[in-house]
Amino acid sequence: MTNPPASTDKPDARIKNLTMELLSDNWYVLKKATFDYLRRDGTWQRQVRECYDRGNGAVLLLFNAQANTVVLTRQFRFPTFVNGCADGMLIEACAGLLDGDDPETCIRREAAEETGYHIRTPRKLFEAYMSPGSVTEKLHFFTAEYEAQDRITAGGGHAHEGEDIEVMELPLQTAMDMVLSGAIQDGKTIMLLQHAALVGLRTLSDPVPAQARPAIDPRVCPLCGQGNQCAMEVERETGVAQGPCWCTTAVFDHAVLERVPAEARQLACICARCAATDSSLP
């Protein structure tokens, strides 16, 4: 075990005498780099590297927390076909190159083209270099929740670009089983699925940690701030069944209320501003 090298004000202090030679510019750019590299022992070493520059990209895991499902794609990938994948078909999360767009714009575009889903609120998770030994590409990782009505086309990609993409909706557990069985072998997809399994789809849907949320005082309406009494106390004192605070009923929909602590859903507002009660919510 060794200590990390001392930091330097110059990010390129370990590299000098760099020259770049263009090898190919047919599809993307392949270059040969020759440079002197400062080793940890203080000596300089001449090194030669080839790097393939295809630009940066973005990848998205579509999920439905209520149904506990994810949306993936399946398409032919020639490099896998010549390296052990019998049919060349790879199951992946929706992804694409930035092509001059910012990462969020890119992933909205790719999701519509590949899966047919209109993305409402993508959330960025992290960035990662996927093959740093030879490829410059950095990927921006996103998740986004979907509902059935968000699918506005069949997807499938652009036929004139050679794309022939199958859209797959799977339970998250099924997708994880496919990772273990080897049916899913795409690195970026495995990273997103592992993250989803680690934190849970409901956490992806509502990423604010519970400890970061303000504490709920059952005697104060969480929206209007007026004094309240717990519904159970009111029922006990008056004998009249009580519903939740009208403010809560008016603003939160059922999906949100499912994530609100039970005590916040059992408020019976007794202030003049929120005199009405509503028993339609769970």
N, C-alpha and C positions, 0 to 999 in steps of 0.2 A: 504494500500500500504506500502510495507516495502522495505528497502534498500537491495541490493544484498549482500550475505555473502562476507566477506573479502577474498581476494585471498590468495592462499598459494603456496609455492614453490613445495610442494608435491601433485601431482594430486590425490593420494589416502588418503589424510589426513583425510577425512571424514569416511573412512572405516578402521576397524581393526578386528582382530580375524576372518578372513575370512576362511571358510571351504567349500569345494565343494564335493557333493555326486553325483555320476553318477546314473541316474535313467533309462536311455535308450540309447542304441547305435545301434538300429535296422536299422533305415534309416539315420537319422541325430542324433545329440547328445542333449539329454535333461538332464540338471543338476539341482540339488537343492543346493542353496547357503544359508549359514547361516553366519551372520556377525553383528557386532556392527556398528551403523550409528550415526554420530555426527549431532544432530539436530541444527536448527538455534538458539535455546535458550541456546545452550552449553551443553545439556545433551546427554548421550549416550543411544541408544535404540537398543535392539536386534531385528533383522528382518530376515525373511526367504523369499526367492524368488526362483522361478523356471524360468529357461531361456532355450530357444530352440536355438541351434546353427546349422544353415544350411549353413553357409558361407555367403559371400557377393555376390552381383549380379550387373547386369547392365541392363538398359532398353533404348530403342531407339524409337524415333518417326521419321518414314520416311515421307518425305513431298515433294511435287512438287509445288514450288512457282508459276510457270506460270499457272498451271492448278488449283491451290488452293485446292489440294487434299492431303490426308494422307493415309498411309497404316497401317491397324490394323489387328489383328488376332482374331479368335474365336475358343475356344476350351473348352472341358469339364473340370471343376474344382470340384473335389469331395467335398472339404470343403464347397464350396458355395451350393452344392446340399443338404447337411445336415443342412444348415443354411438359408433357406428361398428362395434360387434360385430354381425355380420349375424344370428346366431342367438341371441345373448345368453348362450351357453354358455361358462363360464369354468373353466379347469383350475386348481385351487388346492391348497395344503396345508390340512389340517384346521385349522379355526379357529372361534372363537366369542367372544361377549362374556362377561365375568366374571360378570355378574348377581349380584353380592354375594359370590361365591366368591373364594378366593385363586387366583392364576394356575395353580398346579399342579392343584388340584382341578378348575378349569375345563377344562383341556386333557385331563384324564383323562375327564371327562364327554363332551366334544365328540368325542373319538376313538372312544369307545364308540358314541355316537349316529350319527356320520357314517360311520365306517369299519367298526365292529364289532369293532375290536381292543381287547383289554385291555392297558393300558399298564403295564409293570412298573417301569421306572426312567427317567422323563423327566429330561432335563438342560437347565437353562436356559442360553441362550447370551447374550442381551442384550435390551435394551428399545429401542423406537424410536417416535417420533411419525411417523405415516404420511402425514398431510396437514395440516401445522401452519399452513397459511395460512387454514384455515377450519374444521377439525374438531379437537376436543379429544382424540380417542382416542389412547391409547398402547398399543402392542402388546408383549406379552411373548413372546419367541421361544424355542421349545423344540425339542429333538430327542429321539427315543426309538427304541431298537432293537426290532424285532419278529421273531417267528418264526411259521411257519404256524399252530402250535397256539394262538397268542395270539388268533386271530380266533374270537370266541365267538358272534357274530351276523352277519347279512348287512350290517348298517349301513343306510345310505340316508337317515338323518334321520327327522324326524317328519312324516308326511303331513298331520296336522292343523295344522301350522305352515306348510304350503305347501312343505316340503322334498321334493325328489326327486333324491337324490344318487347319482351313479354312482361306484363305487370303482375306482381304477385302480392296478395295480402295474406299474411300469416300471423298466427299467434306468436307472441314474443318467445314463449317457451319452445315452440316448434323450431323457430329460427335458431335458438341457442342449441337445441339438439342437433340441428343440421351443421352447426359449427363443429360440434364434437365428433360427428360422424364423418366429417370431411366434405359434406355436400356444399357447404359454404366455405370458400377458400380465399376470398378477397380480403386483403388486409384492412383496408379502410372500413369495410362493412363490419368486419369482426370487431374493430375498435369501437364503432358506434353501438353495436349490439351489446358488447360487454359493458359499455358505459350505461346503457339503458337498463340492463339487468342489475348492475351494481346499485344504481340510485333508485330504480323503479320508475315506471312510466308516469305514475301520479306525481312524483317529484319533478320529472321533466315538464309535466303540465303546469305545475305550480312550484317553481324553483326556489321561492323564498323560504329559507329554513324556518321551522316553527319557532325556534328561539329568537329569531329576528323580528317576529311579528309582535305588535303591541299586545300586552296582556288584556284579556277580556274581563271587564268588571260587570258581573251580571246585574248590577243595580243601575248601570248607566247605558243608555242606548248607544251602540257603537257608531251610529251615523249622526244623530241629531245632538248627542251630548247631554240631553236632558235626563233628569233623574228617573229611574225605573225601579220596579220591583220584580224579583224573579217570578215568573208565571206560576210556579208551584206555590209560592208564598201567597200570591194574590188569590189563587184558587182556594187555598187553605183558609184564608181570612174571609172571603166573600162567598165561597161555594159556587162561584161562576167560572166555567171553563174559560181559559184565556188562550189567545193565539200569540204569535210572535209580534214584535214591534212592527208597526206599519212601515216605518222607515226601511227596516231590513227587508220586508216583503217587497217594497217598491223598487229597490235598487238591485238586490242580488237575485240571480236566476237560480234554478234548482241545481245546476251543475256546480255553481260556486258555493251554494249553501251546503252541499255535501262535504265541503272542505272546511266549513266553519264549525268551531267547537259547539257541542250540543247546548252548552249554557247560553251561547249567543243566539241560538235559534229559539230559545224558550223564553225570550223577553216579552213582557207585557207592558207596553209603554203606558204610563199613567199621566204623562204631561199633556197639557192642553194642545200642544202642537201635533202630537201623535196619538190622539185619543182613539182613533179607529184601530181595531184589531182584525187579524186575518187568520183563519185556521186552515187555509188551503195548503200550507207548506208542511213538510214532514217535521 
